[in-house]
């Protein structure tokens, strides 16, 4: 029985122009994209997976765009039109978008069954999982908790729209582990080790325009698509290909398979239970169009930029936006936007928002997820000089953070052993110093407060460049650069003073604090080149 068609039923969370949450099916989300601000789910993983799903459908519906002229023709319409290929595509593949279906359930394997059976067809043991297995924020059966505190063995009931989103995010963000044995129809499948799904390694980025239509179009970068590159619902051989990949991992056929992969074999049994095992295993590479990559040198392989537990993504902004810089591969949409700006399609003063979403992991355990946004002037994407200056200013902040750590450890040492720096004075235990320095560490507050100043820097740094002379303005006229440096020094002093104040007002504390400088000056910053950098 076919139930809940994702093309028609409302399930995609969108934000309308008034900031209100509305839900639409795939058809209405695309046809109303010019009227919607964005797609945004409570889970950043769902938000990323939804964008990738819609991009796969747009590429397939338009058989491209394969070049800039074709892209411009679509973009100048200002909206996606039902009678311009999209309607035909949705009609053609409508039967593949039922959440519950005996033949082609959406992003699932209809014949999947993991139970063992006695003679007569009675299951010896129910080997299905609760649907929480598909939710990254839910605890697993081993008891590991990320965001909520339910028992991993519970089987709560989920609405159809929730199940659809969980399936989609799982296909992009499933972790590692050993998959269960079972059957797909008459074919026996053995337990095998799983690999990360394509979005786990690194984070996903895109440029956000004034509305959802612009956002999707900026990521719909013109490229030649292979006829073999198909999303999971179109690929009639995907199950057999996936089973073969368990012995020898395959390469992705292209962006369509990346955006809509069958990374896991899933079959939803009902609104509480699911069969879940291994799916398509692919080799690691550096070709995802929505990721940023970096390598140390020409001789080293590219690696995806990753979310770090104690480092917000904005602190690596210069590497994320590094269009045209050696050993950097920004997302294709960033490079494409830079070309559009150079060609005059995008106004030089235009501004986008960079959206960064991802999951940080350690081995196979999810640690946290993030959804960050940063303003990105079009001028910044197209100018290596601005990107290199941005990198230098971020290094200023990193240098001051290192100095903060040094001063904090020195304060802790003098607090524990007031005579530690005198000849013959008692030296405190290194672990005690490290523990106290960690307790009063000013760096978390320092970085948190710098973020708003950095977002202002991103917006204003193009004004420090003199386009007429093709060089930086005189030092005293570089308002954005100078403001940032003052904020770095001011926030560092503020954070350090708050930190050491927590030691109290005893004589020992006052004596330790008095011997450590809390002011920061230009000498504490890394020197910055004032001449224009040459584009490599």
RODO-2510 file (C-alpha; in nm, 4 decimals, decimal comma):
residues 536
     n   res          X          Y          Z
     1     x     0,0000     0,0000     0,0000
     2     x     0,1356     0,3430    -0,0983
     3     x     0,1142     0,6140     0,1702
     4     x     0,2477     0,9655     0,2289
     5     x     0,3861     1,0941    -0,0983
     6     x     0,6673     1,3415    -0,0289
     7     x     0,5974     1,5400    -0,3452
     8     x     0,2485     1,6349    -0,2254
     9     x     0,2395     1,6012     0,1549
    10     x     0,3737     1,8900     0,3690
    11     x     0,6960     1,7872     0,5465
    12     x     0,9780     2,0266     0,4468
    13     x     1,0198     2,3057     0,7085
    14     x     1,0509     2,6458     0,5408
    15     x     1,0706     3,0040     0,6668
    16     x     0,8400     3,2478     0,4888
    17     x     0,9209     3,6188     0,4303
    18     x     0,7623     3,7083     0,7654
    19     x     0,9833     3,4680     0,9587
    20     x     0,7043     3,2151     1,0146
    21     x     0,7560     2,8399     0,9893
    22     x     0,5558     2,6744     0,7098
    23     x     0,5711     2,3197     0,5736
    24     x     0,5412     2,2136     0,2116
    25     x     0,5903     1,9059    -0,0008
    26     x     0,8667     1,8895    -0,2598
    27     x     0,6526     2,0398    -0,5376
    28     x     0,5378     2,3446    -0,3425
    29     x     0,8801     2,4012    -0,1875
    30     x     1,0320     2,4300    -0,5341
    31     x     0,7476     2,6261    -0,6942
    32     x     0,7281     2,8696    -0,4007
    33     x     1,1063     2,8949    -0,3559
    34     x     1,1110     3,2575    -0,4751
    35     x     0,8581     3,3397    -0,1996
    36     x     1,0424     3,1590     0,0807
    37     x     1,3357     3,2807     0,2839
    38     x     1,5003     2,9441     0,3449
    39     x     1,4698     2,5821     0,4534
    40     x     1,5583     2,5344     0,8186
    41     x     1,4993     2,2305     1,0390
    42     x     1,5772     2,1916     1,4093
    43     x     1,8459     1,9452     1,3001
    44     x     2,1268     2,0957     1,0886
    45     x     2,1767     1,7488     0,9394
    46     x     1,8201     1,7470     0,8061
    47     x     1,8634     2,1006     0,6701
    48     x     2,1759     1,9970     0,4785
    49     x     2,0184     1,6752     0,3488
    50     x     1,7069     1,8607     0,2276
    51     x     1,9141     2,1081     0,0264
    52     x     2,1088     1,8247    -0,1331
    53     x     1,7876     1,6358    -0,2152
    54     x     1,6359     1,9383    -0,3925
    55     x     1,9582     2,0077    -0,5819
    56     x     1,9669     1,6493    -0,7081
    57     x     1,6087     1,6835    -0,8290
    58     x     1,6782     2,0171    -1,0001
    59     x     1,9858     1,8846    -1,1786
    60     x     1,7909     1,5830    -1,3026
    61     x     1,4810     1,7803    -1,3988
    62     x     1,6820     2,0277    -1,6085
    63     x     1,9460     1,7815    -1,7271
    64     x     2,1943     2,0367    -1,6001
    65     x     2,2548     2,3276    -1,6247
    66     x     2,5591     2,2213    -1,8225
    67     x     2,6941     2,5720    -1,8904
    68     x     2,6619     2,9310    -1,7682
    69     x     2,4251     3,0328    -2,0501
    70     x     2,1807     2,7603    -1,9482
    71     x     2,2165     2,8633    -1,5842
    72     x     2,1463     3,2288    -1,6684
    73     x     1,8332     3,1343    -1,8580
    74     x     1,7031     2,9552    -1,5475
    75     x     1,8176     3,2277    -1,3065
    76     x     1,6611     3,5132    -1,5034
    77     x     1,3197     3,3517    -1,4737
    78     x     1,3365     3,4335    -1,1017
    79     x     1,1449     3,1220    -1,0046
    80     x     1,1106     2,7498    -1,0698
    81     x     0,8170     2,6800    -1,2988
    82     x     0,6065     2,3659    -1,2965
    83     x     0,5679     2,3666    -1,6732
    84     x     0,9399     2,4090    -1,7297
    85     x     1,0598     2,0489    -1,6773
    86     x     1,0010     2,0282    -1,3016
    87     x     0,6400     1,9203    -1,3362
    88     x     0,7320     1,6492    -1,5866
    89     x     1,0088     1,5200    -1,3636
    90     x     0,7897     1,5026    -1,0527
    91     x     0,5184     1,3266    -1,2497
    92     x     0,7630     1,0737    -1,3942
    93     x     0,9117     0,9723    -1,0599
    94     x     0,6143     1,0326    -0,8318
    95     x     0,5768     0,6638    -0,7384
    96     x     0,9323     0,6618    -0,5970
    97     x     0,8450     0,9260    -0,3373
    98     x     0,5977     0,7321    -0,1229
    99     x     0,7316     0,6921     0,2293
   100     x     0,5425     0,3637     0,2655
   101     x     0,5218     0,1506    -0,0477
   102     x     0,5475    -0,2201    -0,1214
   103     x     0,7750    -0,1722    -0,4250
   104     x     0,9644     0,1578    -0,4033
   105     x     0,9530     0,3209    -0,0597
   106     x     1,1422     0,6515    -0,0626
   107     x     1,5200     0,6034    -0,0087
   108     x     1,4548     0,2534     0,1281
   109     x     1,4906    -0,1085     0,0196
   110     x     1,1506    -0,2719    -0,0131
   111     x     1,2634    -0,6337     0,0296
   112     x     1,4888    -0,5790     0,3305
   113     x     1,4264    -0,8224     0,6180
   114     x     1,6754    -0,8881     0,9000
   115     x     1,4694    -1,1411     1,0988
   116     x     1,5452    -1,5124     1,1262
   117     x     1,2457    -1,7331     1,0604
   118     x     1,1263    -2,0725     1,1783
   119     x     0,9460    -2,3111     0,9516
   120     x     0,6029    -2,1742     0,8871
   121     x     0,7279    -1,8170     0,8564
   122     x     0,7335    -1,7206     1,2255
   123     x     1,0187    -1,4924     1,3294
   124     x     1,2559    -1,6433     1,5886
   125     x     1,3518    -1,2968     1,7025
   126     x     1,2491    -0,9485     1,6002
   127     x     1,5693    -0,7842     1,4715
   128     x     1,4129    -0,4532     1,3851
   129     x     1,5271    -0,1355     1,5593
   130     x     1,3276     0,1496     1,7006
   131     x     1,3070     0,4481     1,4683
   132     x     1,5311     0,6368     1,7086
   133     x     1,8095     0,4484     1,5257
   134     x     1,7676     0,7035     1,2468
   135     x     1,7906     1,0129     1,4695
   136     x     2,1436     1,1362     1,5413
   137     x     2,0205     1,3361     1,8382
   138     x     1,8648     1,0274     2,0018
   139     x     2,0621     0,7826     2,2205
   140     x     2,1679     0,4538     2,0660
   141     x     2,1145     0,1087     2,2139
   142     x     2,4567     0,1272     2,3749
   143     x     2,3359     0,4146     2,5898
   144     x     2,5451     0,6924     2,4351
   145     x     2,3603     1,0207     2,4672
   146     x     2,4084     1,3249     2,2453
   147     x     2,1096     1,5541     2,2911
   148     x     1,8287     1,3767     2,4773
   149     x     1,8057     1,1373     2,7677
   150     x     1,5598     0,8722     2,6586
   151     x     1,6639     0,5083     2,6746
   152     x     1,8088     0,3854     2,3458
   153     x     1,5827     0,0798     2,3561
   154     x     1,2610     0,2857     2,3532
   155     x     1,0375     0,2813     2,0457
   156     x     0,8466     0,6091     2,0379
   157     x     0,6005     0,6688     1,7569
   158     x     0,7000     0,9201     1,4897
   159     x     0,4908     1,1113     1,2386
   160     x     0,5419     1,0349     0,8710
   161     x     0,7028     1,3740     0,8062
   162     x     0,9543     1,3103     1,0849
   163     x     1,0389     0,9668     0,9486
   164     x     1,1014     1,1089     0,6007
   165     x     1,3473     1,3638     0,7372
   166     x     1,5249     1,1061     0,9527
   167     x     1,5702     0,8700     0,6573
   168     x     1,7110     1,1500     0,4445
   169     x     1,9575     1,2692     0,7072
   170     x     2,0659     0,9107     0,7852
   171     x     2,1548     0,8475     0,4210
   172     x     2,3903     1,1474     0,4370
   173     x     2,5149     1,1240     0,7975
   174     x     2,5155     0,7565     0,9040
   175     x     2,8169     0,6541     1,1113
   176     x     3,0304     0,3422     1,1241
   177     x     2,9686     0,0057     1,2855
   178     x     2,8929    -0,3540     1,1893
   179     x     2,5678    -0,3975     0,9967
   180     x     2,3212    -0,6788     1,0558
   181     x     2,2801    -0,9870     0,8394
   182     x     1,9518    -1,0600     0,6695
   183     x     1,7893    -1,0759     0,3282
   184     x     1,6925    -0,8510     0,0439
   185     x     1,4222    -1,0533    -0,1232
   186     x     1,5817    -1,3938    -0,1876
   187     x     1,9393    -1,2662    -0,1557
   188     x     2,1198    -1,3370     0,1712
   189     x     2,3344    -1,0504     0,3050
   190     x     2,6142    -1,1064     0,5563
   191     x     2,7246    -0,8757     0,8409
   192     x     2,9701    -0,6167     0,7103
   193     x     3,1531    -0,3120     0,8410
   194     x     2,9919     0,0214     0,7496
   195     x     3,1701     0,3374     0,6445
   196     x     3,0705     0,6919     0,7120
   197     x     2,8009     0,8340     0,4843
   198     x     2,9240     1,1124     0,2511
   199     x     2,8481     1,4165     0,4667
   200     x     3,0105     1,2969     0,7893
   201     x     3,3661     1,3807     0,6864
   202     x     3,3865     1,7592     0,6915
   203     x     3,0996     2,0044     0,6827
   204     x     2,8572     2,1209     0,4139
   205     x     2,8608     2,4816     0,2918
   206     x     2,6519     2,6910     0,0580
   207     x     2,5813     3,0546    -0,0195
   208     x     2,2418     3,1839     0,0847
   209     x     2,0718     3,4411    -0,1368
   210     x     1,7748     3,6696    -0,0765
   211     x     1,5331     3,3781    -0,1076
   212     x     1,5341     3,0008    -0,1424
   213     x     1,5283     3,0206    -0,5220
   214     x     1,8528     3,2201    -0,5261
   215     x     2,0103     2,9922    -0,2664
   216     x     1,9380     2,6794    -0,4692
   217     x     2,0477     2,8427    -0,7937
   218     x     2,3833     2,9497    -0,6449
   219     x     2,4504     2,5836    -0,5602
   220     x     2,3171     2,4582    -0,8944
   221     x     2,6612     2,5121    -1,0446
   222     x     2,6831     2,4363    -1,4188
   223     x     2,8602     2,1072    -1,4825
   224     x     2,8609     1,8169    -1,7237
   225     x     2,6708     1,5301    -1,5645
   226     x     2,7392     1,1671    -1,6399
   227     x     2,4368     0,9690    -1,7599
   228     x     2,5442     0,7025    -1,5073
   229     x     2,5223     0,9493    -1,2189
   230     x     2,1779     0,8950    -1,0673
   231     x     2,0050     0,9674    -0,7360
   232     x     1,8983     0,6574    -0,5417
   233     x     1,5324     0,6663    -0,6530
   234     x     1,6298     0,6548    -1,0220
   235     x     1,9015     0,3898    -1,0010
   236     x     1,7448     0,0484    -1,0580
   237     x     2,0802    -0,1227    -0,9871
   238     x     2,1604     0,0594    -0,6645
   239     x     2,0900    -0,2354    -0,4316
   240     x     2,3032    -0,4836    -0,6257
   241     x     2,5787    -0,2219    -0,6668
   242     x     2,5739    -0,1517    -0,2941
   243     x     2,6031    -0,5213    -0,2054
   244     x     2,9024    -0,5546    -0,4402
   245     x     3,0623    -0,2514    -0,2747
   246     x     3,0813    -0,4335     0,0594
   247     x     3,3767    -0,6345    -0,0745
   248     x     3,5296    -0,3547    -0,2806
   249     x     3,4264     0,0056    -0,2180
   250     x     3,3104     0,1999    -0,5237
   251     x     3,3749     0,5566    -0,6331
   252     x     3,0833     0,7979    -0,6428
   253     x     2,9392     0,8295    -0,9918
   254     x     2,9052     1,2063    -0,9414
   255     x     2,7139     1,4740    -0,7491
   256     x     2,3712     1,3096    -0,7934
   257     x     2,4773     0,9949    -0,6110
   258     x     2,6439     1,2077    -0,3423
   259     x     2,3403     1,4282    -0,2913
   260     x     2,0929     1,1383    -0,2719
   261     x     2,2897     0,8252    -0,1733
   262     x     2,1698     0,4890    -0,0462
   263     x     2,4365     0,4793     0,2245
   264     x     2,2244     0,2418     0,4323
   265     x     1,9620    -0,0184     0,3502
   266     x     1,6539     0,0924     0,5429
   267     x     1,2972    -0,0324     0,5513
   268     x     1,0487     0,1387     0,7783
   269     x     0,8216    -0,1325     0,9209
   270     x     0,5757     0,1009     1,0915
   271     x     0,5784     0,4325     1,2785
   272     x     0,7930     0,2807     1,5544
   273     x     1,0236     0,0252     1,3918
   274     x     1,2792    -0,0018     1,1150
   275     x     1,5133    -0,2560     0,9564
   276     x     1,8596    -0,1049     0,9179
   277     x     2,1839    -0,2397     0,7714
   278     x     2,4773    -0,1536     0,5462
   279     x     2,4363     0,0253     0,2136
   280     x     2,6601     0,1705    -0,0553
   281     x     3,0273     0,1834     0,0509
   282     x     3,2335     0,4430    -0,1333
   283     x     3,5986     0,5381    -0,1421
   284     x     3,7166     0,8601     0,0207
   285     x     3,7832     1,1514    -0,2133
   286     x     3,7849     1,5314    -0,2249
   287     x     3,5192     1,5960    -0,4872
   288     x     3,2045     1,6867    -0,2963
   289     x     3,0826     2,0148    -0,4545
   290     x     2,9469     2,1417    -0,1204
   291     x     3,2611     2,0982     0,0913
   292     x     3,5837     2,2908     0,1475
   293     x     3,9156     2,1040     0,1165
   294     x     4,2741     2,1873     0,2046
   295     x     4,6155     2,0246     0,1677
   296     x     4,9510     2,1102     0,3189
   297     x     5,1369     2,0952    -0,0138
   298     x     5,1043     1,9827    -0,3745
   299     x     5,2394     1,6435    -0,2741
   300     x     4,9719     1,5819    -0,0099
   301     x     4,6103     1,4758    -0,0689
   302     x     4,3219     1,7151    -0,0092
   303     x     4,1315     1,6710     0,3159
   304     x     3,7903     1,8076     0,4060
   305     x     3,7812     2,0936     0,6538
   306     x     3,6239     1,9609     0,9728
   307     x     3,4280     2,0929     1,2667
   308     x     3,6403     2,1045     1,5806
   309     x     3,5048     2,0757     1,9314
   310     x     3,6560     2,3985     2,0608
   311     x     3,6732     2,5991     1,7397
   312     x     3,3843     2,7664     1,5602
   313     x     3,3873     2,7473     1,1806
   314     x     3,4238     3,1260     1,1398
   315     x     3,7792     3,1013     1,2727
   316     x     3,8693     2,9213     0,9466
   317     x     3,6736     3,1573     0,7213
   318     x     3,9773     3,2523     0,5134
   319     x     4,0261     2,8871     0,4146
   320     x     3,6561     2,8337     0,3422
   321     x     3,6361     3,1322     0,1051
   322     x     3,9790     3,0756    -0,0516
   323     x     3,8811     3,1083    -0,4180
   324     x     4,1872     3,0957    -0,6427
   325     x     4,4376     3,0215    -0,3650
   326     x     4,6888     2,7400    -0,3894
   327     x     4,6128     2,4135    -0,2074
   328     x     4,2567     2,5201    -0,1242
   329     x     3,9344     2,3880    -0,2790
   330     x     3,6340     2,5933    -0,1695
   331     x     3,2805     2,4703    -0,2413
   332     x     3,1922     2,4972    -0,6095
   333     x     2,9222     2,7554    -0,5363
   334     x     3,1825     2,9943    -0,3909
   335     x     3,4017     2,9690    -0,6996
   336     x     3,0948     3,0042    -0,9232
   337     x     2,9739     3,3152    -0,7375
   338     x     3,3205     3,4678    -0,7788
   339     x     3,2992     3,4089    -1,1557
   340     x     2,9497     3,5578    -1,1687
   341     x     3,0771     3,8645    -0,9881
   342     x     3,3746     3,8977    -1,2258
   343     x     3,1399     3,8628    -1,5250
   344     x     2,9099     4,1344    -1,3918
   345     x     2,6139     3,8999    -1,3332
   346     x     2,6296     3,9730    -0,9620
   347     x     2,6541     4,3331    -0,8457
   348     x     2,9958     4,4100    -0,6866
   349     x     2,8211     4,5284    -0,3717
   350     x     2,6067     4,2160    -0,3352
   351     x     2,6263     4,0238    -0,0107
   352     x     2,5464     3,6613     0,0614
   353     x     2,5440     3,4539     0,3750
   354     x     2,7639     3,1484     0,4006
   355     x     2,5816     2,8619     0,5693
   356     x     2,8003     2,6037     0,7429
   357     x     2,6443     2,2833     0,8756
   358     x     2,7968     1,9646     1,0022
   359     x     2,8478     1,6940     1,2580
   360     x     3,1652     1,6542     1,4584
   361     x     3,2616     1,2967     1,5349
   362     x     3,5244     1,1040     1,7257
   363     x     3,5699     0,7546     1,5827
   364     x     3,2031     0,6562     1,5365
   365     x     3,0569     0,8753     1,8086
   366     x     2,8777     1,1985     1,7308
   367     x     2,9976     1,4822     1,9536
   368     x     2,7916     1,7815     1,8444
   369     x     2,6471     1,9513     1,5410
   370     x     2,6611     2,3107     1,4254
   371     x     2,4711     2,5490     1,2022
   372     x     2,6651     2,8717     1,1526
   373     x     2,6116     3,1686     0,9229
   374     x     2,8565     3,4320     0,8056
   375     x     2,8091     3,7373     0,5815
   376     x     3,0078     3,7079     0,2593
   377     x     3,0421     4,0168     0,0383
   378     x     3,0726     3,9202    -0,3270
   379     x     3,3909     4,1305    -0,3413
   380     x     3,5536     3,9028    -0,0830
   381     x     3,5026     3,5879    -0,2915
   382     x     3,6672     3,7359    -0,5980
   383     x     3,9749     3,8972    -0,4401
   384     x     4,2735     3,6981    -0,3153
   385     x     4,4126     4,0127    -0,1488
   386     x     4,1091     4,0381     0,0784
   387     x     4,1140     3,6674     0,1623
   388     x     4,4827     3,6770     0,2521
   389     x     4,4294     3,9862     0,4672
   390     x     4,1406     3,8064     0,6384
   391     x     4,3704     3,5124     0,7106
   392     x     4,6298     3,7470     0,8572
   393     x     4,3762     3,9128     1,0855
   394     x     4,2552     3,5741     1,2080
   395     x     4,6167     3,4829     1,2807
   396     x     4,6341     3,8017     1,4888
   397     x     4,3526     3,6673     1,7017
   398     x     4,5106     3,3208     1,7259
   399     x     4,8392     3,4742     1,8378
   400     x     4,6641     3,6716     2,1106
   401     x     4,4778     3,3562     2,2191
   402     x     4,8126     3,1808     2,2541
   403     x     4,9400     3,4744     2,4619
   404     x     4,6261     3,4542     2,6766
   405     x     4,7009     3,0909     2,7484
   406     x     5,0621     3,1721     2,8399
   407     x     4,9598     3,4522     3,0766
   408     x     4,6905     3,2380     3,2376
   409     x     4,9346     2,9522     3,3040
   410     x     5,1866     3,1959     3,4474
   411     x     4,9219     3,3416     3,6774
   412     x     4,8235     2,9904     3,7896
   413     x     5,1868     2,9017     3,8554
   414     x     5,2459     3,2138     4,0659
   415     x     4,9197     3,1609     4,2523
   416     x     5,0192     2,8046     4,3475
   417     x     5,3839     2,8899     4,4191
   418     x     5,4460     3,2646     4,4727
   419     x     5,8254     3,2199     4,4636
   420     x     5,8340     2,9931     4,1580
   421     x     6,0186     3,2471     3,9421
   422     x     6,2826     3,3315     4,2047
   423     x     6,6170     3,1500     4,2190
   424     x     6,5709     2,8378     4,4277
   425     x     6,1956     2,8982     4,4592
   426     x     5,9595     2,6014     4,4818
   427     x     5,8114     2,5000     4,1463
   428     x     5,4452     2,3919     4,1468
   429     x     5,3327     2,0592     4,0057
   430     x     5,2704     2,0866     3,6310
   431     x     4,9378     1,9049     3,6567
   432     x     4,8167     2,1424     3,9271
   433     x     4,9119     2,4388     3,7101
   434     x     4,7342     2,2882     3,4083
   435     x     4,4203     2,2102     3,6100
   436     x     4,3969     2,5604     3,7580
   437     x     4,4701     2,7255     3,4222
   438     x     4,1957     2,5156     3,2662
   439     x     3,9447     2,6229     3,5307
   440     x     4,0092     2,9931     3,4743
   441     x     4,0824     2,9706     3,0977
   442     x     3,9780     3,3059     2,9408
   443     x     3,9852     3,1806     2,5805
   444     x     3,6261     3,0497     2,5534
   445     x     3,4902     3,3916     2,6532
   446     x     3,7436     3,5661     2,4294
   447     x     3,6452     3,3685     2,1179
   448     x     3,2733     3,3883     2,1876
   449     x     3,2845     3,7671     2,2125
   450     x     3,5043     3,8051     1,9055
   451     x     3,2511     3,6357     1,6795
   452     x     3,0229     3,9382     1,6403
   453     x     3,3251     4,1573     1,5655
   454     x     3,4444     3,9093     1,3037
   455     x     3,1072     3,9107     1,1289
   456     x     3,1334     4,2903     1,1088
   457     x     3,4868     4,2527     0,9721
   458     x     3,3615     4,0223     0,6956
   459     x     3,1075     4,2805     0,5870
   460     x     3,3440     4,5777     0,5964
   461     x     3,6890     4,4527     0,4967
   462     x     3,6353     4,5282     0,1240
   463     x     3,6258     4,8998     0,2152
   464     x     3,9930     4,8834     0,3225
   465     x     4,0977     4,8158    -0,0368
   466     x     4,1431     5,1063    -0,2790
   467     x     4,0195     4,9819    -0,6154
   468     x     4,1496     5,2925    -0,7935
   469     x     4,5128     5,2299    -0,6944
   470     x     4,4724     4,8508    -0,6725
   471     x     4,6335     4,8569    -0,3299
   472     x     4,5467     4,8865     0,0361
   473     x     4,4457     5,2270     0,1646
   474     x     4,6892     5,4046     0,4000
   475     x     4,7094     5,2368     0,7402
   476     x     4,5072     5,4999     0,9224
   477     x     4,2227     5,4688     0,6676
   478     x     4,1813     5,0927     0,6992
   479     x     3,8795     5,1203     0,9261
   480     x     3,7740     4,7528     0,9265
   481     x     4,1284     4,6205     0,9857
   482     x     4,2034     4,8710     1,2630
   483     x     3,8682     4,8148     1,4343
   484     x     3,9264     4,4388     1,4373
   485     x     4,2707     4,4747     1,5938
   486     x     4,1323     4,7007     1,8641
   487     x     3,8523     4,4534     1,9358
   488     x     4,1040     4,1680     1,9588
   489     x     4,3130     4,3570     2,2142
   490     x     4,0106     4,4790     2,4086
   491     x     3,8334     4,1436     2,4293
   492     x     4,1570     3,9701     2,5291
   493     x     4,2116     4,2140     2,8158
   494     x     3,8508     4,1856     2,9264
   495     x     3,8551     3,8042     2,9223
   496     x     4,1883     3,7846     3,1062
   497     x     4,0808     4,0273     3,3771
   498     x     3,7587     3,8324     3,4369
   499     x     3,9540     3,5087     3,4464
   500     x     4,2161     3,6064     3,7019
   501     x     3,9544     3,7902     3,9106
   502     x     3,8000     3,4505     3,9799
   503     x     4,1075     3,3616     4,1870
   504     x     3,9723     3,5854     4,4627
   505     x     4,1158     3,8692     4,6677
   506     x     4,3577     3,6902     4,8957
   507     x     4,7111     3,8262     4,9271
   508     x     4,8411     3,5311     4,7284
   509     x     4,5952     3,5955     4,4455
   510     x     4,6615     3,9703     4,4387
   511     x     5,0379     3,9099     4,4306
   512     x     5,0094     3,6603     4,1422
   513     x     4,7794     3,8836     3,9372
   514     x     4,9970     4,1903     3,9884
   515     x     5,2921     4,0202     3,8173
   516     x     5,1043     3,9433     3,4955
   517     x     5,0342     4,2081     3,2329
   518     x     4,6662     4,2327     3,1355
   519     x     4,6972     4,4993     2,8672
   520     x     4,7521     4,4030     2,5028
   521     x     4,9238     4,6226     2,2473
   522     x     5,0119     4,6073     1,8790
   523     x     5,3321     4,4226     1,9626
   524     x     5,1183     4,1299     2,0793
   525     x     4,9675     4,0974     1,7315
   526     x     5,1353     3,9297     1,4385
   527     x     5,2626     4,1937     1,1915
   528     x     5,0536     4,2234     0,8756
   529     x     5,1839     4,2934     0,5231
   530     x     5,0508     4,6194     0,3900
   531     x     5,1233     4,5641     0,0257
   532     x     4,8824     4,3947    -0,2082
   533     x     4,9284     4,0214    -0,2285
   534     x     4,9732     3,8819    -0,5746
   535     x     4,7137     3,6292    -0,6818
   536     x     4,8695     3,2917    -0,7359
***
